[in-house]
Amino acid sequence: MLAWLLALTAGTAQAGELVGRVVGTMDAKVFAGAVVSVRATGSMGGVARTDAQGFFRLPELPAGPYLLDVGLTDGRAFLARLVMRADRKTQYLELDYSRTVPPDDDEDY
Protein backbone atom coordinates (compact mmCIF):
# COMPACT_ATOMS: atom_id res chain seq x y z
CA MET A 1 0.00 0.00 0.00
CA LEU A 2 2.78 2.41 0.89
CA ALA A 3 4.56 1.70 -2.38
CA TRP A 4 1.34 2.50 -4.25
CA LEU A 5 0.98 5.84 -2.46
CA LEU A 6 4.60 6.72 -3.15
CA ALA A 7 4.20 5.82 -6.81
CA LEU A 8 1.17 8.11 -7.08
CA THR A 9 3.07 11.05 -5.65
CA ALA A 10 6.36 10.41 -7.46
CA GLY A 11 7.48 12.56 -10.34
CA THR A 12 6.72 16.23 -10.67
CA ALA A 13 4.95 17.79 -7.73
CA GLN A 14 2.43 19.47 -9.99
CA ALA A 15 -0.48 21.04 -8.14
CA GLY A 16 -4.00 19.91 -8.89
CA GLU A 17 -7.50 21.08 -8.11
CA LEU A 18 -9.91 19.38 -5.74
CA VAL A 19 -13.59 19.82 -6.57
CA GLY A 20 -16.03 18.26 -4.15
CA ARG A 21 -19.50 18.18 -2.72
CA VAL A 22 -20.71 17.71 0.85
CA VAL A 23 -23.92 15.67 0.95
CA GLY A 24 -26.02 13.31 3.03
CA THR A 25 -27.17 10.59 0.65
CA MET A 26 -29.48 8.90 3.17
CA ASP A 27 -31.85 11.87 3.10
CA ALA A 28 -30.72 13.45 -0.22
CA LYS A 29 -29.43 16.52 1.60
CA VAL A 30 -26.74 18.92 0.46
CA PHE A 31 -24.80 20.94 3.02
CA ALA A 32 -24.54 24.59 2.02
CA GLY A 33 -22.13 26.71 4.06
CA ALA A 34 -20.01 23.77 5.26
CA VAL A 35 -16.34 24.57 5.82
CA VAL A 36 -13.82 22.15 4.28
CA SER A 37 -10.27 22.51 5.64
CA VAL A 38 -7.43 20.59 4.04
CA ARG A 39 -4.52 19.42 6.18
CA ALA A 40 -1.26 18.07 4.85
CA THR A 41 1.38 16.58 7.11
CA GLY A 42 2.09 19.31 9.63
CA SER A 43 0.45 22.17 7.71
CA MET A 44 -2.82 23.54 6.38
CA GLY A 45 -3.51 23.10 2.68
CA GLY A 46 -6.45 25.45 2.23
CA VAL A 47 -10.01 26.21 3.30
CA ALA A 48 -13.21 26.44 1.27
CA ARG A 49 -16.92 26.95 2.01
CA THR A 50 -19.61 25.01 0.14
CA ASP A 51 -22.09 26.85 -2.07
CA ALA A 52 -25.90 26.46 -2.09
CA GLN A 53 -25.60 23.11 -3.90
CA GLY A 54 -22.93 21.79 -1.50
CA PHE A 55 -19.98 22.20 -3.91
CA PHE A 56 -16.52 23.48 -2.98
CA ARG A 57 -13.26 24.03 -4.87
CA LEU A 58 -9.68 23.96 -3.59
CA PRO A 59 -7.06 24.88 -6.19
CA GLU A 60 -3.29 24.37 -6.11
CA LEU A 61 -3.01 21.20 -3.99
CA PRO A 62 0.26 19.35 -4.64
CA ALA A 63 0.11 15.58 -5.07
CA GLY A 64 0.10 13.68 -1.78
CA PRO A 65 -2.05 12.60 1.15
CA TYR A 66 -4.42 14.96 2.96
CA LEU A 67 -6.96 14.99 5.77
CA LEU A 68 -10.16 16.93 5.16
CA ASP A 69 -11.91 18.48 8.16
CA VAL A 70 -15.55 19.14 7.31
CA GLY A 71 -17.54 21.40 9.62
CA LEU A 72 -21.29 21.66 9.06
CA THR A 73 -23.23 24.80 9.92
CA ASP A 74 -25.08 23.05 12.79
CA GLY A 75 -21.81 22.23 14.60
CA ARG A 76 -21.43 18.62 13.44
CA ALA A 77 -18.09 17.68 11.92
CA PHE A 78 -16.33 14.76 10.31
CA LEU A 79 -13.00 13.80 8.73
CA ALA A 80 -12.16 12.30 5.34
CA ARG A 81 -8.93 11.18 3.73
CA LEU A 82 -7.73 12.01 0.26
CA VAL A 83 -4.69 11.29 -1.89
CA MET A 84 -4.19 13.90 -4.58
CA ARG A 85 -2.76 12.09 -7.58
CA ALA A 86 0.09 13.58 -9.59
CA ASP A 87 -1.42 12.29 -12.85
CA ARG A 88 -4.70 14.19 -12.48
CA LYS A 89 -5.20 17.90 -12.96
CA THR A 90 -8.63 17.84 -11.26
CA GLN A 91 -10.01 15.35 -8.75
CA TYR A 92 -13.65 15.09 -7.68
CA LEU A 93 -14.65 13.88 -4.24
CA GLU A 94 -18.11 13.47 -2.75
CA LEU A 95 -18.07 13.75 1.03
CA ASP A 96 -21.08 11.85 2.34
CA TYR A 97 -21.98 12.75 5.93
CA SER A 98 -24.45 9.85 6.19
CA ARG A 99 -21.57 7.37 5.80
CA THR A 100 -19.71 8.83 8.79
CA VAL A 101 -22.40 8.16 11.39
CA PRO A 102 -23.56 4.69 12.45
CA PRO A 103 -27.15 3.79 11.54
CA ASP A 104 -29.88 3.88 14.17
CA ASP A 105 -31.05 0.53 15.57
CA ASP A 106 -34.18 0.62 13.40
CA GLU A 107 -32.29 1.29 10.13
CA ASP A 108 -31.34 -1.45 7.69
CA TYR A 109 -27.70 -1.96 6.93
N, C-alpha and C positions, 0 to 999 in steps of 0.2 A: 504494500500500500504506500509506504513512504517513497519507494522508488518511483511509483506512478505519479505522486504529487511533485516530486522533484523534476520528473520529465516534463510535466505540464508547465512548470515555471522556468525551465531552462531556456537558454537562448536570450534573445533581446528582451529587456524588461519594458516592453512597450505598454503604455497605459491603455486601458479599455474603459468602456462605459457600462455601468450596471443600470438596467432599467427593470423596475419591479412593480409589484402590486401587493398591497396588504388587504387580505380578504378573510372571510369566515365562510367556508364552503358549506358548512352544515346548515346555515340559515341564509345563504346567498347574500351575505352582507359585505359591503366594502367599507374600509376604515379611512375616511377622510380626516385629514389633520394629524395623522399618526407621524411620529418622529422616528426616522430610521438613522441610526448612528453606526458608522462602520469603524471597527477597530482592527488594526493590524497588530502584529506582535509589538507590544510596548508603545504604540502610538495610535492616535485617531486618524481615520482615513477619510472622513467627511461626514456631513449631516445633511439630510433632506427631509422635507415634510410632504406627505401625500396630498394629492389634489382631491377634488370632489369625487372622482372615480376610483380613488385608492392608489393611483400611480405615483411613483417617485423616480427620480433620475439622479445618479451619482456619476459624474464624469471623472476621467483621469485617475482610475484605480490601476496601479501596476499589477501585473500577474502575481498571484500568491494567495495564501489562505487569509480569510477574514472572519471575524465574528460580527454579526449584525444585531444590535440592540434595537428592539422595536417597542416604542412607548405609545400606547393608545391614549386617546383623549380622556378616557374615563379612569385613567390611572393604572390599568392593567399593562403588563409588559411581558415580552418573551424574547428569547435569543434564537438565532439561526446561524448556521455555518455556511460559508461560501468559499469556493476556490475560483478565483479569477484566472481564466486560462489565457496563456500567452498567444494562442492561435486564434483567438476570437476578438474582434473589435468591439462587439456589443454582446452582453449576456443578459438574458431575461430570467427573472426569478419571481415566482409567486410565493409569497409568505402567507401561509394559511394558519390563522390563529386557532381555528377549530381542531387542528392536529396537534396543538401544543398542550391542550388540556385533556385530562382523562374523561371518558364518557360518564354520564350519570348511571346509577344502577339500573334505571329503567330503559336505557338506550341500548340498541343492538350494536354489536361490534362489527 
